[in-house]
């Protein structure tokens, strides 16, 4: 069992920045590919970014490329999402998720993840 706890959400003006963190319990964090997903009201959940267990592989949805950066610190069992140049369209609940031995190339679908956090709200005002 892996417990994921997100933090760092909040209210920010357009153009601002936030950094989300997700801390995982357990001793084998590096075995898990980690993903950040988001769900806006009335919309389906979508993948935002994914990072391999070692941190050397990443994926970003087109809408956040160049603005968001996913990273991880396996010594701290933590994955981050640095979000810059935020837009009102980025408003959503953001979730981190863990997939055991997942590969970046086939981990854009949420159904493949083993564990999910409770989510953190990000609101971007115009």
Secondary structure, DSSP 4 states (H G I P E B T S, - for coil): ---EEEE--EEEETT--EEEEEEE-SS-GGGEEEEEEEE-TTS--EEEEEE-SSSS-EEE-GGGTTTEEEEEEGGGTEEEEEE-S--GGG-EEEEEEEEET--GGG--SGGG-SEE---EEEEEE-
